[in-house]
Amino acid sequence: MMADISLDLKGLACPMPVLRASKALKGLEPGDAVAVEVTDPAAPQDFRMFCKNGGHEFISCDEAQGSIRIIIRKAG
C-alpha cells in the first residue's frame, strides 16, 4: 500500500511518534494514508489505540532491519 506521506520517527519514544503522526494527519484529507517508521517497540500498540480512539484505520505493521513501519488511514 502506498502512503500519501511518510514520517521517519525512528529514535523517538512514546508518545512522540503518535503525536507527530496525529499532527501530520490533520493536514490530510479523509482516506489519505500515513506511513511511519519507528523504533519504539511500544509503537504498534500505541498506534492501534490511537486509531481505535480516533476512528482511523490501522492498515499494517511490518518489522524489518530494526525498525517498524506502520500505515494508518485518516478517518473519513
Secondary structure, DSSP 8 states (H G I E B T S, - for coil): ---SEEEE-TT--TTHHHHHHHHHHHTS-TT-EEEEEE--TTHHHHHHHHHHHHT-EEEEEEEETTEEEEEEE---
